[in-house]
Amino acid sequence: MITGLSAVVLLWSFFQAPVTCGAPVRGRDDGCRNNATGLLMGCHIRQHRWQKLKMLILR
């Protein structure tokens, strides 16, 4: 039961949790400040979604 609930929490945090985008932006060190859903997803700008995926793989 605990492993099932842990899996649900992980999926929620990766794809649905309300966070800031954080994708790299030219001229700004802290990244994009738009609202996003989940740690893996970017904001409404399509390119930011690919940038966040690229940051995850390169780390």
C-alpha distance matrix in Angstrom:
0.0 3.8 5.5 5.2 6.3 8.6 10.0 10.8 12.5 14.4 15.6 16.7 18.5 20.2 21.4 21.5 21.9 25.5 27.4 31.0 31.9 33.4 35.1 38.3 41.4 45.0 46.6 43.6 41.6 38.5 37.8 37.3 36.5 35.5 32.3 29.6 26.1 23.6 24.4 25.3 27.4 30.9 32.9 35.2 37.4 36.6 37.9 35.6 32.6 34.2 35.2 31.7 30.5 33.5 32.8 29.2 30.7 33.7 31.9
3.8 0.0 3.8 5.4 5.2 6.0 8.6 9.9 10.5 12.2 14.3 15.3 16.5 18.3 20.1 20.2 20.1 23.6 25.1 28.6 29.7 30.8 32.8 35.8 39.0 42.5 44.0 40.8 38.7 35.6 35.2 35.0 34.1 33.5 30.4 27.8 24.6 21.8 22.1 23.4 25.8 29.2 31.3 33.8 35.9 35.3 36.4 33.7 30.9 32.6 33.2 29.6 28.6 31.5 30.4 26.9 28.6 31.4 29.2
5.5 3.8 0.0 3.8 5.5 5.0 6.1 8.7 9.9 10.5 12.3 14.2 15.3 16.4 18.3 19.2 19.4 23.1 24.4 27.7 28.3 29.4 30.9 33.9 37.2 40.7 42.4 39.4 37.3 34.4 33.7 33.6 33.1 32.5 29.5 26.7 23.4 20.4 20.4 21.2 23.8 27.3 29.7 32.2 34.1 33.1 34.1 31.6 28.7 30.0 30.7 27.2 25.9 28.7 27.9 24.2 25.6 28.5 26.6
5.2 5.4 3.8 0.0 3.8 5.4 5.1 6.3 8.8 10.0 10.7 12.4 14.4 15.5 16.7 17.3 18.0 21.8 23.6 27.0 27.6 29.1 30.6 33.8 36.9 40.5 42.4 39.4 37.6 34.6 33.6 33.0 32.5 31.4 28.2 25.3 21.8 19.2 19.9 20.5 22.6 26.2 28.3 30.5 32.7 31.7 33.0 30.7 27.6 29.1 30.3 26.8 25.5 28.6 28.1 24.6 26.0 29.2 27.6
6.3 5.2 5.5 3.8 0.0 3.8 5.4 5.0 6.3 8.7 9.9 10.5 12.3 14.3 15.5 15.4 15.6 19.2 21.1 24.7 25.7 27.3 29.2 32.5 35.4 39.1 40.7 37.6 35.8 32.6 31.8 31.2 30.3 29.2 26.0 23.4 19.9 17.4 18.4 19.6 21.5 24.9 26.8 29.1 31.4 30.9 32.2 29.7 26.8 28.8 29.6 26.1 25.2 28.5 27.6 24.3 26.2 29.2 27.4
8.6 6.0 5.0 5.4 3.8 0.0 3.8 5.4 5.1 6.2 8.7 9.9 10.6 12.3 14.4 14.8 14.6 18.3 19.5 22.9 23.8 24.9 26.8 29.9 33.0 36.6 38.1 35.1 33.0 30.0 29.3 29.1 28.4 27.8 24.7 22.1 18.9 15.9 16.1 17.4 19.8 23.2 25.4 28.0 30.0 29.4 30.4 27.7 25.0 26.7 27.2 23.6 22.8 25.7 24.6 21.2 23.2 26.0 24.0
10.0 8.6 6.1 5.1 5.4 3.8 0.0 3.8 5.5 5.1 6.2 8.6 9.9 10.6 12.3 13.4 14.1 17.9 19.3 22.5 22.8 24.2 25.5 28.7 31.8 35.4 37.3 34.5 32.7 29.7 28.7 28.2 27.9 26.9 24.0 20.9 17.6 14.6 15.0 15.5 17.8 21.4 23.8 26.2 28.1 27.1 28.2 25.8 22.8 24.3 25.2 21.8 20.5 23.6 23.0 19.6 21.2 24.3 22.8
10.8 9.9 8.7 6.3 5.0 5.4 3.8 0.0 3.8 5.5 5.2 6.1 8.6 10.0 10.7 10.9 11.9 15.7 17.6 21.1 21.7 23.6 25.1 28.6 31.4 35.1 36.9 34.0 32.5 29.4 28.1 27.2 26.5 25.2 22.0 19.1 15.5 13.1 14.4 15.2 16.8 20.3 22.2 24.4 26.7 26.0 27.5 25.1 22.1 24.1 25.3 21.8 20.9 24.4 23.9 20.7 22.7 25.9 24.5
12.5 10.5 9.9 8.8 6.3 5.1 5.5 3.8 0.0 3.8 5.5 5.1 6.1 8.6 10.1 9.9 9.6 13.3 14.9 18.5 19.5 21.1 23.1 26.5 29.3 33.0 34.5 31.4 29.8 26.5 25.6 24.9 24.0 23.1 19.9 17.3 14.0 11.4 12.3 14.0 15.8 19.0 20.8 23.4 25.7 25.4 26.6 23.8 21.3 23.4 24.0 20.4 20.1 23.4 22.3 19.3 21.8 24.6 22.9
14.4 12.2 10.5 10.0 8.7 6.2 5.1 5.5 3.8 0.0 3.8 5.4 5.2 6.1 8.6 9.8 9.8 13.5 14.4 17.5 17.9 19.2 20.7 24.0 27.0 30.6 32.4 29.5 27.7 24.7 23.6 23.2 22.9 22.1 19.3 16.4 13.3 10.0 10.1 11.2 13.7 17.0 19.4 22.1 23.9 23.3 24.2 21.5 18.8 20.6 21.1 17.5 16.8 20.0 19.0 15.8 18.1 21.0 19.3
15.6 14.3 12.3 10.7 9.9 8.7 6.2 5.2 5.5 3.8 0.0 3.8 5.5 5.2 6.1 7.8 9.2 12.9 14.3 17.3 17.3 19.2 20.3 23.8 26.6 30.3 32.4 29.7 28.3 25.3 23.7 22.8 22.6 21.3 18.3 15.1 11.6 8.8 9.9 10.1 11.9 15.5 17.7 20.0 22.0 21.1 22.4 20.1 17.0 18.9 20.1 16.7 15.8 19.3 19.0 16.0 18.1 21.3 20.3
16.7 15.3 14.2 12.4 10.5 9.9 8.6 6.1 5.1 5.4 3.8 0.0 3.8 5.5 5.4 5.0 6.0 9.8 11.9 15.2 15.9 18.2 19.8 23.4 25.9 29.7 31.5 28.6 27.5 24.2 22.7 21.5 20.7 19.2 15.9 13.0 9.5 7.3 9.3 10.6 11.6 14.7 16.3 18.6 21.0 20.8 22.4 19.8 17.1 19.7 20.6 17.2 17.1 20.7 20.0 17.5 20.1 23.1 21.9
18.5 16.5 15.3 14.4 12.3 10.6 9.9 8.6 6.1 5.2 5.5 3.8 0.0 3.8 5.7 5.8 4.8 8.4 9.3 12.6 13.4 15.1 17.1 20.6 23.2 27.0 28.6 25.5 24.1 20.8 19.7 18.8 18.1 17.2 14.2 11.5 8.6 5.5 6.4 8.7 10.3 13.1 15.0 17.9 19.9 19.9 21.0 18.0 15.7 18.2 18.5 14.9 15.3 18.6 17.4 15.0 18.0 20.6 19.1
20.2 18.3 16.4 15.5 14.3 12.3 10.6 10.0 8.6 6.1 5.2 5.5 3.8 0.0 3.8 6.4 6.9 9.9 10.2 12.7 12.4 14.0 15.2 18.7 21.5 25.2 27.2 24.5 23.2 20.3 18.6 17.8 17.8 16.8 14.3 10.9 8.2 4.6 4.7 5.4 7.6 10.9 13.5 16.3 17.9 17.3 18.2 15.5 12.8 14.9 15.5 12.0 11.8 15.3 14.5 12.0 14.7 17.6 16.6
21.4 20.1 18.3 16.7 15.5 14.4 12.3 10.7 10.1 8.6 6.1 5.4 5.7 3.8 0.0 3.8 6.4 9.0 10.2 12.7 12.2 14.7 15.6 19.3 21.7 25.4 27.6 25.1 24.4 21.4 19.2 17.7 17.5 15.7 13.0 9.4 6.1 4.0 6.4 6.3 6.4 9.8 11.8 13.9 16.0 15.4 17.0 14.7 11.8 14.5 15.7 12.7 12.5 16.3 16.2 14.1 16.7 19.7 19.3
21.5 20.2 19.2 17.3 15.4 14.8 13.4 10.9 9.9 9.8 7.8 5.0 5.8 6.4 3.8 0.0 3.8 6.4 8.9 11.9 12.5 15.4 16.9 20.7 22.7 26.5 28.3 25.6 25.0 21.7 19.8 17.9 17.0 14.9 11.5 8.6 4.9 4.5 8.0 9.2 8.6 11.1 11.9 13.9 16.7 16.8 18.8 16.3 14.0 17.1 18.2 15.1 15.7 19.4 19.0 17.2 20.1 22.9 22.2
21.9 20.1 19.4 18.0 15.6 14.6 14.1 11.9 9.6 9.8 9.2 6.0 4.8 6.9 6.4 3.8 0.0 3.8 6.2 9.8 11.3 13.9 16.2 19.8 21.8 25.6 27.0 24.0 23.1 19.6 18.3 16.7 15.2 13.8 10.4 8.2 5.4 4.5 7.2 9.9 9.8 11.6 12.3 14.9 17.6 18.3 19.9 16.8 15.1 18.3 18.6 15.3 16.5 19.9 18.8 17.2 20.5 22.8 21.6
25.5 23.6 23.1 21.8 19.2 18.3 17.9 15.7 13.3 13.5 12.9 9.8 8.4 9.9 9.0 6.4 3.8 0.0 3.8 7.2 9.4 12.3 14.9 18.4 19.8 23.5 24.7 21.6 21.1 17.5 16.2 14.2 12.2 10.7 7.1 6.1 4.9 6.0 8.4 11.2 10.3 10.8 10.5 13.1 15.9 17.4 18.9 15.7 14.8 18.3 18.2 15.3 17.3 20.4 19.1 18.3 21.8 23.7 22.6
27.4 25.1 24.4 23.6 21.1 19.5 19.3 17.6 14.9 14.4 14.3 11.9 9.3 10.2 10.2 8.9 6.2 3.8 0.0 3.8 6.5 8.7 11.7 15.0 16.6 20.3 21.3 18.1 17.4 13.7 12.6 11.1 9.3 8.7 6.0 5.4 6.1 6.4 7.0 10.1 9.5 9.3 9.4 12.7 14.7 16.4 17.2 13.7 13.4 16.6 15.8 12.9 15.4 18.1 16.4 16.0 19.7 21.1 19.9
31.0 28.6 27.7 27.0 24.7 22.9 22.5 21.1 18.5 17.5 17.3 15.2 12.6 12.7 12.7 11.9 9.8 7.2 3.8 0.0 3.8 5.8 8.9 11.9 13.1 16.7 17.6 14.4 14.1 10.6 9.2 7.4 5.6 5.7 4.6 5.3 8.0 8.8 8.6 11.0 9.9 8.3 7.8 11.2 12.6 14.8 15.1 11.5 12.2 15.3 13.9 11.7 14.8 17.0 15.1 15.6 19.3 20.2 19.2
31.9 29.7 28.3 27.6 25.7 23.8 22.8 21.7 19.5 17.9 17.3 15.9 13.4 12.4 12.2 12.5 11.3 9.4 6.5 3.8 0.0 3.8 5.6 9.1 10.5 14.3 15.9 13.2 13.1 10.2 7.6 5.6 5.9 5.6 5.8 5.1 8.1 8.7 8.0 9.1 7.7 5.2 5.5 9.2 9.7 11.5 11.4 7.8 8.7 11.7 10.3 8.3 11.7 13.6 12.2 13.2 16.6 17.5 17.1
33.4 30.8 29.4 29.1 27.3 24.9 24.2 23.6 21.1 19.2 19.2 18.2 15.1 14.0 14.7 15.4 13.9 12.3 8.7 5.8 3.8 0.0 3.8 6.4 8.5 12.1 13.4 10.5 9.7 6.9 4.6 4.7 6.3 8.0 9.2 8.9 11.5 11.3 9.3 10.4 10.1 7.9 8.9 12.3 11.9 13.5 12.3 8.6 10.2 12.2 9.6 7.9 11.6 12.6 10.4 12.0 15.4 15.5 14.8
35.1 32.8 30.9 30.6 29.2 26.8 25.5 25.1 23.1 20.7 20.3 19.8 17.1 15.2 15.6 16.9 16.2 14.9 11.7 8.9 5.6 3.8 0.0 3.8 6.4 10.0 12.3 10.3 10.1 8.6 5.1 5.2 8.4 9.4 11.1 10.3 12.9 12.8 10.8 10.5 9.9 7.2 8.7 11.6 10.0 11.0 9.1 5.7 8.0 9.2 6.2 5.8 9.6 10.0 8.4 10.9 13.7 13.6 13.9
38.3 35.8 33.9 33.8 32.5 29.9 28.7 28.6 26.5 24.0 23.8 23.4 20.6 18.7 19.3 20.7 19.8 18.4 15.0 11.9 9.1 6.4 3.8 0.0 3.8 6.8 9.1 7.7 7.5 7.5 4.5 6.4 10.0 11.8 14.2 13.9 16.7 16.5 14.3 14.0 13.6 10.9 12.0 14.4 12.2 13.2 10.5 8.0 10.9 11.0 7.5 8.3 11.7 10.8 9.1 12.4 14.6 13.6 14.0
41.4 39.0 37.2 36.9 35.4 33.0 31.8 31.4 29.3 27.0 26.6 25.9 23.2 21.5 21.7 22.7 21.8 19.8 16.6 13.1 10.5 8.5 6.4 3.8 0.0 3.8 6.3 5.7 7.5 8.1 5.2 6.0 9.6 11.3 14.5 15.0 18.3 18.8 17.1 16.8 15.8 12.5 12.6 14.3 11.7 13.4 10.8 9.1 12.6 13.0 9.9 11.4 14.8 13.9 12.7 16.0 18.2 17.1 17.7
45.0 42.5 40.7 40.5 39.1 36.6 35.4 35.1 33.0 30.6 30.3 29.7 27.0 25.2 25.4 26.5 25.6 23.5 20.3 16.7 14.3 12.1 10.0 6.8 3.8 0.0 3.8 5.6 8.1 10.1 8.3 9.5 12.7 14.6 18.0 18.7 22.0 22.6 20.8 20.4 19.4 16.2 16.1 17.4 14.5 16.1 13.2 12.2 15.8 15.7 12.6 14.6 17.7 16.2 15.2 18.7 20.4 18.8 19.7
46.6 44.0 42.4 42.4 40.7 38.1 37.3 36.9 34.5 32.4 32.4 31.5 28.6 27.2 27.6 28.3 27.0 24.7 21.3 17.6 15.9 13.4 12.3 9.1 6.3 3.8 0.0 3.8 6.8 9.4 8.9 10.6 13.1 15.6 19.1 20.4 23.9 24.4 22.6 22.8 21.9 18.7 18.3 19.8 17.3 19.3 16.7 15.3 18.9 19.1 15.8 17.4 20.6 19.3 17.7 21.2 23.1 21.3 21.6
43.6 40.8 39.4 39.4 37.6 35.1 34.5 34.0 31.4 29.5 29.7 28.6 25.5 24.5 25.1 25.6 24.0 21.6 18.1 14.4 13.2 10.5 10.3 7.7 5.7 5.6 3.8 0.0 3.8 5.8 5.9 8.1 10.1 13.2 16.5 17.9 21.3 21.7 19.8 20.5 19.8 16.7 16.4 18.4 16.5 18.8 16.5 14.3 17.7 18.4 15.0 15.7 19.3 18.4 16.3 19.4 21.9 20.3 20.1
41.6 38.7 37.3 37.6 35.8 33.0 32.7 32.5 29.8 27.7 28.3 27.5 24.1 23.2 24.4 25.0 23.1 21.1 17.4 14.1 13.1 9.7 10.1 7.5 7.5 8.1 6.8 3.8 0.0 3.8 5.7 9.1 11.0 14.4 17.1 18.1 21.1 20.9 18.5 19.5 19.5 16.9 17.3 19.9 18.2 20.1 17.7 15.1 18.0 18.5 14.9 15.0 18.4 17.4 14.7 17.6 20.1 18.3 17.6
38.5 35.6 34.4 34.6 32.6 30.0 29.7 29.4 26.5 24.7 25.3 24.2 20.8 20.3 21.4 21.7 19.6 17.5 13.7 10.6 10.2 6.9 8.6 7.5 8.1 10.1 9.4 5.8 3.8 0.0 3.8 7.0 8.0 11.6 13.9 15.0 17.9 17.7 15.5 17.0 17.0 14.6 14.8 17.8 16.8 18.9 17.0 13.9 16.4 17.6 14.3 13.6 17.2 17.0 14.1 16.5 19.5 18.3 17.3
37.8 35.2 33.7 33.6 31.8 29.3 28.7 28.1 25.6 23.6 23.7 22.7 19.7 18.6 19.2 19.8 18.3 16.2 12.6 9.2 7.6 4.6 5.1 4.5 5.2 8.3 8.9 5.9 5.7 3.8 0.0 3.8 6.4 9.3 11.8 12.6 15.7 15.8 13.9 14.7 14.2 11.4 11.6 14.4 13.1 15.1 13.3 10.2 12.9 14.2 11.0 10.7 14.5 14.4 12.2 14.7 17.7 16.9 16.5
37.3 35.0 33.6 33.0 31.2 29.1 28.2 27.2 24.9 23.2 22.8 21.5 18.8 17.8 17.7 17.9 16.7 14.2 11.1 7.4 5.6 4.7 5.2 6.4 6.0 9.5 10.6 8.1 9.1 7.0 3.8 0.0 3.8 5.8 8.8 9.9 13.4 14.3 13.3 14.0 12.6 9.3 8.5 11.0 10.1 12.6 11.6 8.5 11.4 13.4 11.0 10.7 14.5 15.2 13.6 15.8 18.9 18.7 18.6
36.5 34.1 33.1 32.5 30.3 28.4 27.9 26.5 24.0 22.9 22.6 20.7 18.1 17.8 17.5 17.0 15.2 12.2 9.3 5.6 5.9 6.3 8.4 10.0 9.6 12.7 13.1 10.1 11.0 8.0 6.4 3.8 0.0 3.8 6.6 8.9 12.5 13.9 13.4 15.0 13.4 10.5 8.9 11.4 11.6 14.7 14.4 11.3 13.5 16.2 14.2 13.3 17.0 18.2 16.4 18.1 21.5 21.6 21.1
35.5 33.5 32.5 31.4 29.2 27.8 26.9 25.2 23.1 22.1 21.3 19.2 17.2 16.8 15.7 14.9 13.8 10.7 8.7 5.7 5.6 8.0 9.4 11.8 11.3 14.6 15.6 13.2 14.4 11.6 9.3 5.8 3.8 0.0 3.8 6.4 10.2 12.4 12.9 14.1 11.7 8.7 6.1 8.0 9.1 12.4 13.0 10.2 12.1 15.2 14.1 13.2 16.6 18.3 17.3 18.6 21.8 22.6 22.4
32.3 30.4 29.5 28.2 26.0 24.7 24.0 22.0 19.9 19.3 18.3 15.9 14.2 14.3 13.0 11.5 10.4 7.1 6.0 4.6 5.8 9.2 11.1 14.2 14.5 18.0 19.1 16.5 17.1 13.9 11.8 8.8 6.6 3.8 0.0 3.8 7.0 9.7 11.0 12.7 10.3 8.3 5.9 8.2 10.5 13.2 14.6 11.6 12.3 15.9 15.3 13.7 16.6 19.0 17.9 18.5 21.9 23.2 22.7
29.6 27.8 26.7 25.3 23.4 22.1 20.9 19.1 17.3 16.4 15.1 13.0 11.5 10.9 9.4 8.6 8.2 6.1 5.4 5.3 5.1 8.9 10.3 13.9 15.0 18.7 20.4 17.9 18.1 15.0 12.6 9.9 8.9 6.4 3.8 0.0 3.8 6.4 8.1 9.2 6.7 5.5 4.4 7.4 9.8 11.5 13.0 10.0 9.6 13.3 13.3 11.2 13.6 16.5 15.8 15.8 19.1 20.8 20.5
26.1 24.6 23.4 21.8 19.9 18.9 17.6 15.5 14.0 13.3 11.6 9.5 8.6 8.2 6.1 4.9 5.4 4.9 6.1 8.0 8.1 11.5 12.9 16.7 18.3 22.0 23.9 21.3 21.1 17.9 15.7 13.4 12.5 10.2 7.0 3.8 0.0 3.8 6.9 8.1 6.0 7.1 7.2 9.6 12.3 13.1 15.0 12.3 10.7 14.3 14.9 12.3 13.8 17.1 16.7 15.9 19.0 21.3 20.9
23.6 21.8 20.4 19.2 17.4 15.9 14.6 13.1 11.4 10.0 8.8 7.3 5.5 4.6 4.0 4.5 4.5 6.0 6.4 8.8 8.7 11.3 12.8 16.5 18.8 22.6 24.4 21.7 20.9 17.7 15.8 14.3 13.9 12.4 9.7 6.4 3.8 0.0 3.8 5.5 5.4 7.8 9.5 12.4 14.4 14.7 15.9 12.9 10.9 13.9 14.3 11.1 12.1 15.5 14.7 13.3 16.4 18.9 18.1
24.4 22.1 20.4 19.9 18.4 16.1 15.0 14.4 12.3 10.1 9.9 9.3 6.4 4.7 6.4 8.0 7.2 8.4 7.0 8.6 8.0 9.3 10.8 14.3 17.1 20.8 22.6 19.8 18.5 15.5 13.9 13.3 13.4 12.9 11.0 8.1 6.9 3.8 0.0 3.8 5.8 7.8 10.4 13.9 15.0 15.1 15.4 12.1 10.4 12.7 12.4 8.7 9.9 13.0 11.6 10.0 13.5 15.6 14.5
25.3 23.4 21.2 20.5 19.6 17.4 15.5 15.2 14.0 11.2 10.1 10.6 8.7 5.4 6.3 9.2 9.9 11.2 10.1 11.0 9.1 10.4 10.5 14.0 16.8 20.4 22.8 20.5 19.5 17.0 14.7 14.0 15.0 14.1 12.7 9.2 8.1 5.5 3.8 0.0 3.8 6.7 10.2 13.1 13.7 12.9 13.1 10.4 7.8 9.7 10.1 6.7 6.8 10.3 9.9 8.1 11.1 13.7 13.4
27.4 25.8 23.8 22.6 21.5 19.8 17.8 16.8 15.8 13.7 11.9 11.6 10.3 7.6 6.4 8.6 9.8 10.3 9.5 9.9 7.7 10.1 9.9 13.6 15.8 19.4 21.9 19.8 19.5 17.0 14.2 12.6 13.4 11.7 10.3 6.7 6.0 5.4 5.8 3.8 0.0 3.8 6.9 9.4 10.4 9.8 10.8 8.3 5.6 8.6 9.7 7.1 7.9 11.4 11.6 10.9 13.5 16.0 16.3
30.9 29.2 27.3 26.2 24.9 23.2 21.4 20.3 19.0 17.0 15.5 14.7 13.1 10.9 9.8 11.1 11.6 10.8 9.3 8.3 5.2 7.9 7.2 10.9 12.5 16.2 18.7 16.7 16.9 14.6 11.4 9.3 10.5 8.7 8.3 5.5 7.1 7.8 7.8 6.7 3.8 0.0 3.8 6.8 7.2 7.5 8.3 5.3 4.2 7.8 8.1 6.5 8.7 11.4 11.5 12.0 14.7 16.4 16.9
32.9 31.3 29.7 28.3 26.8 25.4 23.8 22.2 20.8 19.4 17.7 16.3 15.0 13.5 11.8 11.9 12.3 10.5 9.4 7.8 5.5 8.9 8.7 12.0 12.6 16.1 18.3 16.4 17.3 14.8 11.6 8.5 8.9 6.1 5.9 4.4 7.2 9.5 10.4 10.2 6.9 3.8 0.0 3.8 5.4 7.4 9.0 6.5 6.9 10.5 10.8 9.9 12.3 14.7 14.7 15.6 18.4 19.9 20.3
35.2 33.8 32.2 30.5 29.1 28.0 26.2 24.4 23.4 22.1 20.0 18.6 17.9 16.3 13.9 13.9 14.9 13.1 12.7 11.2 9.2 12.3 11.6 14.4 14.3 17.4 19.8 18.4 19.9 17.8 14.4 11.0 11.4 8.0 8.2 7.4 9.6 12.4 13.9 13.1 9.4 6.8 3.8 0.0 3.8 6.1 8.9 8.0 8.4 11.7 12.6 12.6 14.6 16.8 17.5 18.5 20.9 22.4 23.4
37.4 35.9 34.1 32.7 31.4 30.0 28.1 26.7 25.7 23.9 22.0 21.0 19.9 17.9 16.0 16.7 17.6 15.9 14.7 12.6 9.7 11.9 10.0 12.2 11.7 14.5 17.3 16.5 18.2 16.8 13.1 10.1 11.6 9.1 10.5 9.8 12.3 14.4 15.0 13.7 10.4 7.2 5.4 3.8 0.0 3.8 5.6 5.6 7.2 9.6 10.3 11.3 13.4 14.9 15.8 17.5 19.5 20.6 22.0
36.6 35.3 33.1 31.7 30.9 29.4 27.1 26.0 25.4 23.3 21.1 20.8 19.9 17.3 15.4 16.8 18.3 17.4 16.4 14.8 11.5 13.5 11.0 13.2 13.4 16.1 19.3 18.8 20.1 18.9 15.1 12.6 14.7 12.4 13.2 11.5 13.1 14.7 15.1 12.9 9.8 7.5 7.4 6.1 3.8 0.0 3.8 5.4 5.5 7.1 9.0 10.4 11.5 13.0 14.8 16.2 17.6 19.0 20.9
37.9 36.4 34.1 33.0 32.2 30.4 28.2 27.5 26.6 24.2 22.4 22.4 21.0 18.2 17.0 18.8 19.9 18.9 17.2 15.1 11.4 12.3 9.1 10.5 10.8 13.2 16.7 16.5 17.7 17.0 13.3 11.6 14.4 13.0 14.6 13.0 15.0 15.9 15.4 13.1 10.8 8.3 9.0 8.9 5.6 3.8 0.0 3.8 5.4 5.3 6.3 8.8 10.1 10.6 12.4 14.5 15.6 16.4 18.5
35.6 33.7 31.6 30.7 29.7 27.7 25.8 25.1 23.8 21.5 20.1 19.8 18.0 15.5 14.7 16.3 16.8 15.7 13.7 11.5 7.8 8.6 5.7 8.0 9.1 12.2 15.3 14.3 15.1 13.9 10.2 8.5 11.3 10.2 11.6 10.0 12.3 12.9 12.1 10.4 8.3 5.3 6.5 8.0 5.6 5.4 3.8 0.0 3.8 5.4 4.9 6.1 8.6 9.6 10.3 12.3 14.3 15.1 16.5
32.6 30.9 28.7 27.6 26.8 25.0 22.8 22.1 21.3 18.8 17.0 17.1 15.7 12.8 11.8 14.0 15.1 14.8 13.4 12.2 8.7 10.2 8.0 10.9 12.6 15.8 18.9 17.7 18.0 16.4 12.9 11.4 13.5 12.1 12.3 9.6 10.7 10.9 10.4 7.8 5.6 4.2 6.9 8.4 7.2 5.5 5.4 3.8 0.0 3.8 5.5 5.3 6.4 8.7 10.0 10.9 12.7 14.5 15.9
34.2 32.6 30.0 29.1 28.8 26.7 24.3 24.1 23.4 20.6 18.9 19.7 18.2 14.9 14.5 17.1 18.3 18.3 16.6 15.3 11.7 12.2 9.2 11.0 13.0 15.7 19.1 18.4 18.5 17.6 14.2 13.4 16.2 15.2 15.9 13.3 14.3 13.9 12.7 9.7 8.6 7.8 10.5 11.7 9.6 7.1 5.3 5.4 3.8 0.0 3.8 5.5 5.1 6.1 8.6 9.9 10.6 12.2 14.3
35.2 33.2 30.7 30.3 29.6 27.2 25.2 25.3 24.0 21.1 20.1 20.6 18.5 15.5 15.7 18.2 18.6 18.2 15.8 13.9 10.3 9.6 6.2 7.5 9.9 12.6 15.8 15.0 14.9 14.3 11.0 11.0 14.2 14.1 15.3 13.3 14.9 14.3 12.4 10.1 9.7 8.1 10.8 12.6 10.3 9.0 6.3 4.9 5.5 3.8 0.0 3.8 5.4 5.0 6.1 8.6 10.0 10.4 12.3
31.7 29.6 27.2 26.8 26.1 23.6 21.8 21.8 20.4 17.5 16.7 17.2 14.9 12.0 12.7 15.1 15.3 15.3 12.9 11.7 8.3 7.9 5.8 8.3 11.4 14.6 17.4 15.7 15.0 13.6 10.7 10.7 13.3 13.2 13.7 11.2 12.3 11.1 8.7 6.7 7.1 6.5 9.9 12.6 11.3 10.4 8.8 6.1 5.3 5.5 3.8 0.0 3.8 5.4 5.0 6.2 8.8 10.0 10.8
30.5 28.6 25.9 25.5 25.2 22.8 20.5 20.9 20.1 16.8 15.8 17.1 15.3 11.8 12.5 15.7 16.5 17.3 15.4 14.8 11.7 11.6 9.6 11.7 14.8 17.7 20.6 19.3 18.4 17.2 14.5 14.5 17.0 16.6 16.6 13.6 13.8 12.1 9.9 6.8 7.9 8.7 12.3 14.6 13.4 11.5 10.1 8.6 6.4 5.1 5.4 3.8 0.0 3.8 5.4 5.1 6.4 8.7 10.2
33.5 31.5 28.7 28.6 28.5 25.7 23.6 24.4 23.4 20.0 19.3 20.7 18.6 15.3 16.3 19.4 19.9 20.4 18.1 17.0 13.6 12.6 10.0 10.8 13.9 16.2 19.3 18.4 17.4 17.0 14.4 15.2 18.2 18.3 19.0 16.5 17.1 15.5 13.0 10.3 11.4 11.4 14.7 16.8 14.9 13.0 10.6 9.6 8.7 6.1 5.0 5.4 3.8 0.0 3.8 5.4 5.2 6.1 8.6
32.8 30.4 27.9 28.1 27.6 24.6 23.0 23.9 22.3 19.0 19.0 20.0 17.4 14.5 16.2 19.0 18.8 19.1 16.4 15.1 12.2 10.4 8.4 9.1 12.7 15.2 17.7 16.3 14.7 14.1 12.2 13.6 16.4 17.3 17.9 15.8 16.7 14.7 11.6 9.9 11.6 11.5 14.7 17.5 15.8 14.8 12.4 10.3 10.0 8.6 6.1 5.0 5.4 3.8 0.0 3.8 5.6 5.3 6.2
29.2 26.9 24.2 24.6 24.3 21.2 19.6 20.7 19.3 15.8 16.0 17.5 15.0 12.0 14.1 17.2 17.2 18.3 16.0 15.6 13.2 12.0 10.9 12.4 16.0 18.7 21.2 19.4 17.6 16.5 14.7 15.8 18.1 18.6 18.5 15.8 15.9 13.3 10.0 8.1 10.9 12.0 15.6 18.5 17.5 16.2 14.5 12.3 10.9 9.9 8.6 6.2 5.1 5.4 3.8 0.0 3.8 5.7 5.6
30.7 28.6 25.6 26.0 26.2 23.2 21.2 22.7 21.8 18.1 18.1 20.1 18.0 14.7 16.7 20.1 20.5 21.8 19.7 19.3 16.6 15.4 13.7 14.6 18.2 20.4 23.1 21.9 20.1 19.5 17.7 18.9 21.5 21.8 21.9 19.1 19.0 16.4 13.5 11.1 13.5 14.7 18.4 20.9 19.5 17.6 15.6 14.3 12.7 10.6 10.0 8.8 6.4 5.2 5.6 3.8 0.0 3.8 5.6
33.7 31.4 28.5 29.2 29.2 26.0 24.3 25.9 24.6 21.0 21.3 23.1 20.6 17.6 19.7 22.9 22.8 23.7 21.1 20.2 17.5 15.5 13.6 13.6 17.1 18.8 21.3 20.3 18.3 18.3 16.9 18.7 21.6 22.6 23.2 20.8 21.3 18.9 15.6 13.7 16.0 16.4 19.9 22.4 20.6 19.0 16.4 15.1 14.5 12.2 10.4 10.0 8.7 6.1 5.3 5.7 3.8 0.0 3.8
31.9 29.2 26.6 27.6 27.4 24.0 22.8 24.5 22.9 19.3 20.3 21.9 19.1 16.6 19.3 22.2 21.6 22.6 19.9 19.2 17.1 14.8 13.9 14.0 17.7 19.7 21.6 20.1 17.6 17.3 16.5 18.6 21.1 22.4 22.7 20.5 20.9 18.1 14.5 13.4 16.3 16.9 20.3 23.4 22.0 20.9 18.5 16.5 15.9 14.3 12.3 10.8 10.2 8.6 6.2 5.6 5.6 3.8 0.0
